[in-house]
Amino acid sequence: MAVRQVIFAAMGAATLTLGACADPDSPILMHAAAEQRGPDEFSILPTRPLEMPPSLSDLPEPNPGGVNRVDPQPMADIARALGGNPAAAMAPGAVDGGIVNHASRFGRDAGIRDQLAAEDLAHRQRNRGRLLERMFAVNVYHNAYQHMWLDKYAELERWRRAGVQTPSAPPPPSE
Protein backbone atom coordinates (compact mmCIF):
# COMPACT_ATOMS: atom_id res chain seq x y z
CA MET A 1 0.00 0.00 0.00
CA ALA A 2 2.88 2.38 0.73
CA VAL A 3 4.31 1.90 -2.77
CA ARG A 4 1.03 3.00 -4.31
CA GLN A 5 0.99 6.16 -2.17
CA VAL A 6 4.55 6.99 -3.21
CA ILE A 7 3.61 6.56 -6.88
CA PHE A 8 0.58 8.84 -6.51
CA ALA A 9 2.65 11.41 -4.64
CA ALA A 10 5.31 11.33 -7.36
CA MET A 11 2.66 11.75 -10.06
CA GLY A 12 1.13 14.67 -8.17
CA ALA A 13 4.53 16.31 -7.75
CA ALA A 14 5.28 15.84 -11.46
CA THR A 15 1.92 17.41 -12.37
CA LEU A 16 2.56 20.41 -10.11
CA THR A 17 6.10 20.79 -11.49
CA LEU A 18 4.84 20.81 -15.07
CA GLY A 19 2.12 23.28 -14.14
CA ALA A 20 4.69 25.62 -12.64
CA CYS A 21 6.56 25.73 -15.95
CA ALA A 22 3.74 27.65 -17.62
CA ASP A 23 4.19 31.39 -18.18
CA PRO A 24 1.24 33.04 -16.40
CA ASP A 25 1.78 36.37 -18.20
CA SER A 26 0.98 34.96 -21.63
CA PRO A 27 -1.78 32.36 -21.54
CA ILE A 28 -2.17 30.22 -24.63
CA LEU A 29 -5.76 29.66 -25.68
CA MET A 30 -5.09 28.10 -29.07
CA HIS A 31 -3.15 24.86 -28.84
CA ALA A 32 -1.84 23.67 -32.18
CA ALA A 33 -1.62 20.09 -30.93
CA ALA A 34 -5.33 20.10 -30.11
CA GLU A 35 -6.40 21.26 -33.54
CA GLN A 36 -7.38 19.02 -36.39
CA ARG A 37 -4.75 18.55 -39.04
CA GLY A 38 -6.01 19.80 -42.36
CA PRO A 39 -4.96 21.97 -45.26
CA ASP A 40 -3.95 25.54 -44.55
CA GLU A 41 -6.15 27.63 -46.80
CA PHE A 42 -3.85 30.62 -46.42
CA SER A 43 -0.76 28.82 -47.71
CA ILE A 44 -2.16 28.31 -51.21
CA LEU A 45 -1.95 31.34 -53.47
CA PRO A 46 -3.35 30.96 -56.95
CA THR A 47 -1.24 32.51 -59.66
CA ARG A 48 -2.05 33.47 -63.18
CA PRO A 49 -1.32 30.91 -65.87
CA LEU A 50 2.09 31.11 -67.49
CA GLU A 51 2.09 32.76 -70.90
CA MET A 52 4.53 32.57 -73.75
CA PRO A 53 5.30 36.09 -75.02
CA PRO A 54 5.21 36.71 -78.77
CA SER A 55 8.96 37.26 -78.70
CA LEU A 56 11.48 36.14 -76.10
CA SER A 57 13.27 39.48 -76.48
CA ASP A 58 10.15 41.12 -74.97
CA LEU A 59 10.82 39.51 -71.59
CA PRO A 60 11.86 41.96 -68.88
CA GLU A 61 15.29 41.84 -67.24
CA PRO A 62 15.48 39.53 -64.21
CA ASN A 63 14.66 41.43 -61.04
CA PRO A 64 15.56 39.42 -57.90
CA GLY A 65 13.12 40.26 -55.14
CA GLY A 66 10.88 42.13 -57.58
CA VAL A 67 7.33 41.49 -58.67
CA ASN A 68 6.64 38.46 -60.80
CA ARG A 69 4.21 38.91 -63.70
CA VAL A 70 2.15 35.90 -62.61
CA ASP A 71 1.90 36.93 -58.94
CA PRO A 72 -1.58 37.91 -57.73
CA GLN A 73 -2.17 41.67 -57.81
CA PRO A 74 -5.71 42.05 -56.46
CA MET A 75 -5.72 45.87 -56.39
CA ALA A 76 -4.66 46.08 -60.04
CA ASP A 77 -7.15 43.37 -61.00
CA ILE A 78 -9.99 45.27 -59.31
CA ALA A 79 -8.99 48.53 -61.01
CA ARG A 80 -8.78 46.77 -64.37
CA ALA A 81 -12.18 45.09 -63.89
CA LEU A 82 -13.81 48.41 -63.00
CA GLY A 83 -12.25 50.20 -65.96
CA GLY A 84 -9.63 52.08 -63.95
CA ASN A 85 -5.88 52.42 -64.24
CA PRO A 86 -4.06 49.39 -62.75
CA ALA A 87 -0.81 51.38 -62.44
CA ALA A 88 -2.56 53.99 -60.29
CA ALA A 89 -4.01 51.28 -58.08
CA MET A 90 -0.54 49.82 -57.52
CA ALA A 91 1.08 53.16 -56.61
CA PRO A 92 2.55 53.18 -53.08
CA GLY A 93 -0.09 54.26 -50.57
CA ALA A 94 -2.77 54.64 -53.25
CA VAL A 95 -5.29 52.29 -51.69
CA ASP A 96 -4.16 51.85 -48.10
CA GLY A 97 -3.65 55.58 -47.58
CA GLY A 98 -7.16 56.34 -48.80
CA ILE A 99 -8.68 53.65 -46.60
CA VAL A 100 -6.75 54.82 -43.55
CA ASN A 101 -7.67 58.46 -44.17
CA HIS A 102 -11.34 57.60 -44.60
CA ALA A 103 -11.43 55.37 -41.53
CA SER A 104 -9.69 58.00 -39.38
CA ARG A 105 -11.73 60.99 -40.54
CA PHE A 106 -13.23 61.38 -37.04
CA GLY A 107 -9.83 60.99 -35.37
CA ARG A 108 -7.67 58.08 -34.34
CA ASP A 109 -5.68 56.94 -31.36
CA ALA A 110 -2.01 56.34 -32.08
CA GLY A 111 -1.75 53.83 -29.22
CA ILE A 112 -4.76 51.71 -30.18
CA ARG A 113 -2.68 48.63 -31.01
CA ASP A 114 -0.98 48.64 -27.61
CA GLN A 115 -4.32 49.22 -25.86
CA LEU A 116 -6.01 46.35 -27.73
CA ALA A 117 -3.05 44.04 -27.06
CA ALA A 118 -3.21 44.80 -23.34
CA GLU A 119 -6.99 44.30 -23.22
CA ASP A 120 -6.72 41.01 -25.13
CA LEU A 121 -3.96 39.76 -22.81
CA ALA A 122 -6.15 40.57 -19.79
CA HIS A 123 -9.09 38.74 -21.42
CA ARG A 124 -6.94 35.69 -22.17
CA GLN A 125 -5.65 35.65 -18.59
CA ARG A 126 -9.22 35.64 -17.28
CA ASN A 127 -10.27 32.87 -19.72
CA ARG A 128 -7.27 30.57 -19.88
CA GLY A 129 -9.18 27.39 -19.13
CA ARG A 130 -9.44 25.01 -16.22
CA LEU A 131 -6.51 23.11 -14.75
CA LEU A 132 -7.09 19.89 -16.70
CA GLU A 133 -7.71 21.84 -19.93
CA ARG A 134 -4.36 23.60 -19.51
CA MET A 135 -2.61 20.41 -18.44
CA PHE A 136 -3.81 18.42 -21.47
CA ALA A 137 -3.54 21.34 -23.94
CA VAL A 138 -7.27 21.48 -24.68
CA ASN A 139 -8.17 24.28 -27.06
CA VAL A 140 -10.19 26.88 -25.11
CA TYR A 141 -9.98 29.68 -27.70
CA HIS A 142 -13.56 29.32 -28.92
CA ASN A 143 -14.94 29.23 -25.37
CA ALA A 144 -13.02 32.39 -24.45
CA TYR A 145 -14.20 34.44 -27.42
CA GLN A 146 -17.63 32.91 -28.16
CA HIS A 147 -19.55 35.74 -26.45
CA MET A 148 -17.98 38.18 -28.96
CA TRP A 149 -19.11 36.30 -32.07
CA LEU A 150 -21.53 37.99 -34.42
CA ASP A 151 -24.70 36.04 -35.16
CA LYS A 152 -24.72 36.47 -38.94
CA TYR A 153 -28.34 35.42 -39.38
CA ALA A 154 -29.62 37.78 -36.67
CA GLU A 155 -27.58 40.59 -38.26
CA LEU A 156 -28.97 39.70 -41.68
CA GLU A 157 -32.51 39.89 -40.34
CA ARG A 158 -31.76 43.25 -38.70
CA TRP A 159 -30.60 44.68 -42.03
CA ARG A 160 -33.59 43.21 -43.87
CA ARG A 161 -35.99 44.75 -41.32
CA ALA A 162 -34.24 48.08 -41.96
CA GLY A 163 -35.15 47.72 -45.65
CA VAL A 164 -31.72 46.86 -47.03
CA GLN A 165 -31.80 44.40 -49.91
CA THR A 166 -29.54 41.39 -49.41
CA PRO A 167 -29.84 39.35 -52.61
CA SER A 168 -26.58 37.44 -52.23
CA ALA A 169 -27.07 36.36 -48.62
CA PRO A 170 -27.19 32.59 -48.21
CA PRO A 171 -30.26 31.01 -46.65
CA PRO A 172 -30.00 29.90 -43.02
CA PRO A 173 -28.92 26.29 -42.52
CA SER A 174 -31.69 23.76 -42.10
CA GLU A 175 -31.92 22.35 -38.62
PyRosetta script that sets phi, psi and omega in degrees:
from pyrosetta import init, pose_from_sequence

init()
pose = pose_from_sequence("MAVRQVIFAAMGAATLTLGACADPDSPILMHAAAEQRGPDEFSILPTRPLEMPPSLSDLPEPNPGGVNRVDPQPMADIARALGGNPAAAMAPGAVDGGIVNHASRFGRDAGIRDQLAAEDLAHRQRNRGRLLERMFAVNVYHNAYQHMWLDKYAELERWRRAGVQTPSAPPPPSE")
pose.set_psi(1, -34.4)
pose.set_omega(1, -178.3)
pose.set_phi(2, -68.1)
pose.set_psi(2, -33.7)
pose.set_omega(2, 179.3)
pose.set_phi(3, -64.6)
pose.set_psi(3, -41.0)
pose.set_omega(3, 179.4)
pose.set_phi(4, -63.5)
pose.set_psi(4, -39.7)
pose.set_omega(4, 178.6)
pose.set_phi(5, -65.7)
pose.set_psi(5, -39.0)
pose.set_omega(5, 178.5)
pose.set_phi(6, -65.5)
pose.set_psi(6, -40.3)
pose.set_omega(6, 179.0)
pose.set_phi(7, -63.8)
pose.set_psi(7, -46.0)
pose.set_omega(7, 179.1)
pose.set_phi(8, -64.7)
pose.set_psi(8, -38.0)
pose.set_omega(8, 178.0)
pose.set_phi(9, -65.6)
pose.set_psi(9, -40.4)
pose.set_omega(9, 178.3)
pose.set_phi(10, -66.2)
pose.set_psi(10, -40.5)
pose.set_omega(10, 177.9)
pose.set_phi(11, -65.4)
pose.set_psi(11, -39.7)
pose.set_omega(11, 177.5)
pose.set_phi(12, -64.8)
pose.set_psi(12, -41.8)
pose.set_omega(12, 178.3)
pose.set_phi(13, -65.2)
pose.set_psi(13, -39.3)
pose.set_omega(13, 178.2)
pose.set_phi(14, -64.7)
pose.set_psi(14, -39.9)
pose.set_omega(14, 178.6)
pose.set_phi(15, -64.0)
pose.set_psi(15, -45.3)
pose.set_omega(15, 178.8)
pose.set_phi(16, -65.1)
pose.set_psi(16, -37.3)
pose.set_omega(16, 178.8)
pose.set_phi(17, -65.0)
pose.set_psi(17, -44.4)
pose.set_omega(17, 177.6)
pose.set_phi(18, -65.2)
pose.set_psi(18, -37.1)
pose.set_omega(18, 177.9)
pose.set_phi(19, -66.0)
pose.set_psi(19, -31.3)
pose.set_omega(19, 179.2)
pose.set_phi(20, -73.4)
pose.set_psi(20, -17.3)
pose.set_omega(20, 179.9)
pose.set_phi(21, -75.4)
pose.set_psi(21, -14.6)
pose.set_omega(21, -177.3)
pose.set_phi(22, -71.6)
pose.set_psi(22, 146.1)
pose.set_omega(22, 177.5)
pose.set_phi(23, -88.2)
pose.set_psi(23, 109.0)
pose.set_omega(23, -175.8)
pose.set_phi(24, -71.0)
pose.set_psi(24, -17.3)
pose.set_omega(24, -178.5)
pose.set_phi(25, -77.4)
pose.set_psi(25, -21.2)
pose.set_omega(25, -177.3)
pose.set_phi(26, -133.5)
pose.set_psi(26, 79.9)
pose.set_omega(26, -179.4)
pose.set_phi(27, -67.5)
pose.set_psi(27, 144.5)
pose.set_omega(27, -179.5)
pose.set_phi(28, -106.0)
pose.set_psi(28, 116.3)
pose.set_omega(28, 179.0)
pose.set_phi(29, -94.0)
pose.set_psi(29, -29.3)
pose.set_omega(29, -176.2)
pose.set_phi(30, -105.5)
pose.set_psi(30, 109.5)
pose.set_omega(30, 179.8)
pose.set_phi(31, -99.5)
pose.set_psi(31, 118.8)
pose.set_omega(31, -177.9)
pose.set_phi(32, -63.7)
pose.set_psi(32, -33.0)
pose.set_omega(32, -178.4)
pose.set_phi(33, -68.9)
pose.set_psi(33, -24.4)
pose.set_omega(33, -177.8)
pose.set_phi(34, -86.6)
pose.set_psi(34, -12.4)
pose.set_omega(34, -177.5)
pose.set_phi(35, -80.1)
pose.set_psi(35, 157.4)
pose.set_omega(35, 174.9)
pose.set_phi(36, -73.8)
pose.set_psi(36, 146.9)
pose.set_omega(36, 178.4)
pose.set_phi(37, -90.4)
pose.set_psi(37, 117.4)
pose.set_omega(37, -179.7)
pose.set_phi(38, -150.7)
pose.set_psi(38, -178.1)
pose.set_omega(38, -179.1)
pose.set_phi(39, -69.2)
pose.set_psi(39, 147.0)
pose.set_omega(39, 176.5)
pose.set_phi(40, -93.1)
pose.set_psi(40, 108.1)
pose.set_omega(40, -174.6)
pose.set_phi(41, -68.0)
pose.set_psi(41, -16.2)
pose.set_omega(41, 179.9)
pose.set_phi(42, -89.4)
pose.set_psi(42, -8.5)
pose.set_omega(42, -178.8)
pose.set_phi(43, -89.5)
pose.set_psi(43, -8.5)
pose.set_omega(43, -178.3)
pose.set_phi(44, -104.9)
pose.set_psi(44, 116.6)
pose.set_omega(44, 178.4)
pose.set_phi(45, -115.1)
pose.set_psi(45, 116.2)
pose.set_omega(45, 178.6)
pose.set_phi(46, -71.5)
pose.set_psi(46, 140.1)
pose.set_omega(46, 177.1)
pose.set_phi(47, -115.3)
pose.set_psi(47, 165.7)
pose.set_omega(47, 176.9)
pose.set_phi(48, -71.9)
pose.set_psi(48, 155.9)
pose.set_omega(48, 177.8)
pose.set_phi(49, -67.8)
pose.set_psi(49, 147.9)
pose.set_omega(49, 177.8)
pose.set_phi(50, -68.9)
pose.set_psi(50, 141.9)
pose.set_omega(50, -179.4)
pose.set_phi(51, -125.0)
pose.set_psi(51, 145.4)
pose.set_omega(51, 175.1)
pose.set_phi(52, -93.8)
pose.set_psi(52, 119.2)
pose.set_omega(52, 179.8)
pose.set_phi(53, -68.7)
pose.set_psi(53, 158.3)
pose.set_omega(53, 179.3)
pose.set_phi(54, -58.5)
pose.set_psi(54, -33.9)
pose.set_omega(54, 179.9)
pose.set_phi(55, -138.3)
pose.set_psi(55, 135.8)
pose.set_omega(55, 179.7)
pose.set_phi(56, -67.6)
pose.set_psi(56, -19.4)
pose.set_omega(56, 177.3)
pose.set_phi(57, -74.7)
pose.set_psi(57, -11.3)
pose.set_omega(57, 177.8)
pose.set_phi(58, -82.0)
pose.set_psi(58, -8.0)
pose.set_omega(58, -178.9)
pose.set_phi(59, -67.6)
pose.set_psi(59, 140.8)
pose.set_omega(59, 178.6)
pose.set_phi(60, -72.0)
pose.set_psi(60, 162.5)
pose.set_omega(60, 176.3)
pose.set_phi(61, -64.9)
pose.set_psi(61, 145.5)
pose.set_omega(61, 176.3)
pose.set_phi(62, -58.5)
pose.set_psi(62, 138.2)
pose.set_omega(62, -177.7)
pose.set_phi(63, -132.3)
pose.set_psi(63, 85.7)
pose.set_omega(63, -179.1)
pose.set_phi(64, -58.3)
pose.set_psi(64, 129.4)
pose.set_omega(64, -179.5)
pose.set_phi(65, 82.8)
pose.set_psi(65, -2.3)
pose.set_omega(65, -179.3)
pose.set_phi(66, -86.6)
pose.set_psi(66, -172.0)
pose.set_omega(66, -178.9)
pose.set_phi(67, -83.3)
pose.set_psi(67, 136.7)
pose.set_omega(67, 177.0)
pose.set_phi(68, -92.3)
pose.set_psi(68, 142.6)
pose.set_omega(68, -177.5)
pose.set_phi(69, -64.7)
pose.set_psi(69, -23.1)
pose.set_omega(69, -179.4)
pose.set_phi(70, -98.3)
pose.set_psi(70, 1.2)
pose.set_omega(70, 176.7)
pose.set_phi(71, -69.0)
pose.set_psi(71, 147.8)
pose.set_omega(71, 177.1)
pose.set_phi(72, -64.7)
pose.set_psi(72, 135.9)
pose.set_omega(72, 176.3)
pose.set_phi(73, -132.9)
pose.set_psi(73, 77.3)
pose.set_omega(73, -171.6)
pose.set_phi(74, -61.1)
pose.set_psi(74, -36.3)
pose.set_omega(74, -178.8)
pose.set_phi(75, -66.4)
pose.set_psi(75, -42.2)
pose.set_omega(75, 178.2)
pose.set_phi(76, -67.5)
pose.set_psi(76, -37.8)
pose.set_omega(76, 178.9)
pose.set_phi(77, -64.1)
pose.set_psi(77, -40.4)
pose.set_omega(77, 178.4)
pose.set_phi(78, -65.3)
pose.set_psi(78, -45.4)
pose.set_omega(78, -180.0)
pose.set_phi(79, -61.4)
pose.set_psi(79, -41.6)
pose.set_omega(79, -179.8)
pose.set_phi(80, -65.3)
pose.set_psi(80, -41.7)
pose.set_omega(80, -179.0)
pose.set_phi(81, -67.5)
pose.set_psi(81, -30.5)
pose.set_omega(81, -179.7)
pose.set_phi(82, -92.4)
pose.set_psi(82, 6.0)
pose.set_omega(82, 177.3)
pose.set_phi(83, 83.9)
pose.set_psi(83, 15.9)
pose.set_omega(83, -179.8)
pose.set_phi(84, -94.1)
pose.set_psi(84, -170.0)
pose.set_omega(84, -178.4)
pose.set_phi(85, -96.7)
pose.set_psi(85, 112.8)
pose.set_omega(85, -179.9)
pose.set_phi(86, -62.6)
pose.set_psi(86, -32.3)
pose.set_omega(86, 179.8)
pose.set_phi(87, -66.4)
pose.set_psi(87, -36.9)
pose.set_omega(87, 178.7)
pose.set_phi(88, -69.4)
pose.set_psi(88, -33.4)
pose.set_omega(88, 179.0)
pose.set_phi(89, -70.2)
pose.set_psi(89, -26.8)
pose.set_omega(89, -177.9)
pose.set_phi(90, -92.1)
pose.set_psi(90, -2.4)
pose.set_omega(90, 179.7)
pose.set_phi(91, -62.5)
pose.set_psi(91, 144.6)
pose.set_omega(91, -178.9)
pose.set_phi(92, -58.1)
pose.set_psi(92, 127.3)
pose.set_omega(92, 177.7)
pose.set_phi(93, 76.2)
pose.set_psi(93, 4.2)
pose.set_omega(93, -176.2)
pose.set_phi(94, -64.7)
pose.set_psi(94, -46.0)
pose.set_omega(94, -176.3)
pose.set_phi(95, -94.3)
pose.set_psi(95, -51.4)
pose.set_omega(95, -176.0)
pose.set_phi(96, -61.9)
pose.set_psi(96, -40.3)
pose.set_omega(96, 179.7)
pose.set_phi(97, -62.3)
pose.set_psi(97, -42.0)
pose.set_omega(97, 178.5)
pose.set_phi(98, -65.1)
pose.set_psi(98, -40.4)
pose.set_omega(98, 179.2)
pose.set_phi(99, -65.8)
pose.set_psi(99, -45.4)
pose.set_omega(99, 180.0)
pose.set_phi(100, -63.1)
pose.set_psi(100, -43.9)
pose.set_omega(100, 179.6)
pose.set_phi(101, -63.2)
pose.set_psi(101, -41.2)
pose.set_omega(101, 179.4)
pose.set_phi(102, -66.6)
pose.set_psi(102, -43.8)
pose.set_omega(102, -178.3)
pose.set_phi(103, -68.1)
pose.set_psi(103, -27.2)
pose.set_omega(103, -177.2)
pose.set_phi(104, -102.9)
pose.set_psi(104, 20.1)
pose.set_omega(104, -176.7)
pose.set_phi(105, -65.4)
pose.set_psi(105, -22.0)
pose.set_omega(105, 177.5)
pose.set_phi(106, -101.0)
pose.set_psi(106, 12.6)
pose.set_omega(106, -180.0)
pose.set_phi(107, 106.1)
pose.set_psi(107, 159.9)
pose.set_omega(107, 178.8)
pose.set_phi(108, -149.5)
pose.set_psi(108, 156.0)
pose.set_omega(108, 179.9)
pose.set_phi(109, -102.2)
pose.set_psi(109, 121.2)
pose.set_omega(109, -177.8)
pose.set_phi(110, -66.2)
pose.set_psi(110, -25.3)
pose.set_omega(110, -177.8)
pose.set_phi(111, -99.5)
pose.set_psi(111, 22.7)
pose.set_omega(111, -175.1)
pose.set_phi(112, -65.4)
pose.set_psi(112, -35.2)
pose.set_omega(112, -179.6)
pose.set_phi(113, -65.3)
pose.set_psi(113, -43.6)
pose.set_omega(113, 178.8)
pose.set_phi(114, -64.8)
pose.set_psi(114, -40.1)
pose.set_omega(114, 179.5)
pose.set_phi(115, -63.9)
pose.set_psi(115, -46.2)
pose.set_omega(115, 179.9)
pose.set_phi(116, -65.0)
pose.set_psi(116, -38.0)
pose.set_omega(116, 178.4)
pose.set_phi(117, -63.9)
pose.set_psi(117, -41.4)
pose.set_omega(117, 179.3)
pose.set_phi(118, -67.0)
pose.set_psi(118, -41.8)
pose.set_omega(118, 178.8)
pose.set_phi(119, -65.7)
pose.set_psi(119, -38.5)
pose.set_omega(119, 179.3)
pose.set_phi(120, -68.4)
pose.set_psi(120, -39.6)
pose.set_omega(120, 177.6)
pose.set_phi(121, -61.7)
pose.set_psi(121, -43.2)
pose.set_omega(121, 178.1)
pose.set_phi(122, -63.1)
pose.set_psi(122, -40.3)
pose.set_omega(122, 178.2)
pose.set_phi(123, -64.7)
pose.set_psi(123, -42.1)
pose.set_omega(123, 179.2)
pose.set_phi(124, -67.0)
pose.set_psi(124, -33.5)
pose.set_omega(124, 177.9)
pose.set_phi(125, -68.5)
pose.set_psi(125, -35.3)
pose.set_omega(125, 177.9)
pose.set_phi(126, -73.5)
pose.set_psi(126, -24.7)
pose.set_omega(126, -173.8)
pose.set_phi(127, -122.3)
pose.set_psi(127, 44.8)
pose.set_omega(127, -174.9)
pose.set_phi(128, -86.4)
pose.set_psi(128, 1.0)
pose.set_omega(128, 176.1)
pose.set_phi(129, 99.8)
pose.set_psi(129, 167.4)
pose.set_omega(129, 179.0)
pose.set_phi(130, -80.9)
pose.set_psi(130, 171.0)
pose.set_omega(130, -175.5)
pose.set_phi(131, -56.9)
pose.set_psi(131, -49.8)
pose.set_omega(131, -177.3)
pose.set_phi(132, -68.4)
pose.set_psi(132, -32.3)
pose.set_omega(132, 176.3)
pose.set_phi(133, -64.9)
pose.set_psi(133, -41.3)
pose.set_omega(133, 177.8)
pose.set_phi(134, -70.2)
pose.set_psi(134, -39.0)
pose.set_omega(134, -176.2)
pose.set_phi(135, -67.0)
pose.set_psi(135, -37.2)
pose.set_omega(135, -178.1)
pose.set_phi(136, -102.9)
pose.set_psi(136, 17.2)
pose.set_omega(136, 175.0)
pose.set_phi(137, 53.2)
pose.set_psi(137, 48.0)
pose.set_omega(137, 176.5)
pose.set_phi(138, -80.7)
pose.set_psi(138, 137.0)
pose.set_omega(138, -178.7)
pose.set_phi(139, -72.6)
pose.set_psi(139, 116.6)
pose.set_omega(139, 179.5)
pose.set_phi(140, -114.0)
pose.set_psi(140, 12.6)
pose.set_omega(140, -177.7)
pose.set_phi(141, -59.8)
pose.set_psi(141, -49.2)
pose.set_omega(141, -176.5)
pose.set_phi(142, -65.4)
pose.set_psi(142, -36.4)
pose.set_omega(142, 177.4)
pose.set_phi(143, -66.5)
pose.set_psi(143, -36.7)
pose.set_omega(143, -176.9)
pose.set_phi(144, -71.2)
pose.set_psi(144, -33.3)
pose.set_omega(144, -174.3)
pose.set_phi(145, -110.0)
pose.set_psi(145, 3.3)
pose.set_omega(145, -174.3)
pose.set_phi(146, -62.4)
pose.set_psi(146, -33.5)
pose.set_omega(146, -178.9)
pose.set_phi(147, -70.4)
pose.set_psi(147, -10.7)
pose.set_omega(147, 178.7)
pose.set_phi(148, -97.1)
pose.set_psi(148, -4.6)
pose.set_omega(148, -177.0)
pose.set_phi(149, -68.3)
pose.set_psi(149, 146.1)
pose.set_omega(149, 176.6)
pose.set_phi(150, -90.9)
pose.set_psi(150, 128.7)
pose.set_omega(150, 175.2)
pose.set_phi(151, -80.9)
pose.set_psi(151, 102.4)
pose.set_omega(151, -172.5)
pose.set_phi(152, -64.0)
pose.set_psi(152, -32.6)
pose.set_omega(152, -179.2)
pose.set_phi(153, -75.7)
pose.set_psi(153, -36.7)
pose.set_omega(153, 175.4)
pose.set_phi(154, -66.4)
pose.set_psi(154, -38.7)
pose.set_omega(154, 178.1)
pose.set_phi(155, -67.3)
pose.set_psi(155, -39.0)
pose.set_omega(155, 177.4)
pose.set_phi(156, -62.2)
pose.set_psi(156, -43.7)
pose.set_omega(156, 178.5)
pose.set_phi(157, -65.6)
pose.set_psi(157, -36.2)
pose.set_omega(157, 177.6)
pose.set_phi(158, -62.0)
pose.set_psi(158, -43.2)
pose.set_omega(158, 179.2)
pose.set_phi(159, -68.4)
pose.set_psi(159, -37.9)
pose.set_omega(159, 178.5)
pose.set_phi(160, -66.1)
pose.set_psi(160, -39.7)
pose.set_omega(160, 176.6)
pose.set_phi(161, -63.8)
pose.set_psi(161, -29.1)
pose.set_omega(161, 178.5)
pose.set_phi(162, -78.4)
pose.set_psi(162, -4.6)
pose.set_omega(162, 176.9)
pose.set_phi(163, 94.4)
pose.set_psi(163, 8.1)
pose.set_omega(163, 179.4)
pose.set_phi(164, -82.2)
pose.set_psi(164, 132.3)
pose.set_omega(164, 177.8)
pose.set_phi(165, -79.4)
pose.set_psi(165, 134.6)
pose.set_omega(165, 179.7)
pose.set_phi(166, -129.7)
pose.set_psi(166, 70.9)
pose.set_omega(166, -174.5)
pose.set_phi(167, -70.0)
pose.set_psi(167, -25.7)
pose.set_omega(167, -175.2)
pose.set_phi(168, -97.4)
pose.set_psi(168, 5.5)
pose.set_omega(168, -179.2)
pose.set_phi(169, -72.4)
pose.set_psi(169, 135.3)
pose.set_omega(169, 179.4)
pose.set_phi(170, -73.4)
pose.set_psi(170, 154.0)
pose.set_omega(170, 177.2)
pose.set_phi(171, -70.4)
pose.set_psi(171, 156.0)
pose.set_omega(171, 177.8)
pose.set_phi(172, -65.1)
pose.set_psi(172, 152.0)
pose.set_omega(172, -179.8)
pose.set_phi(173, -68.2)
pose.set_psi(173, 146.4)
pose.set_omega(173, 178.2)
pose.set_phi(174, -75.7)
pose.set_psi(174, 141.7)
pose.set_omega(174, -176.7)
pose.set_phi(175, -97.9)
pose.dump_pdb("model.pdb")
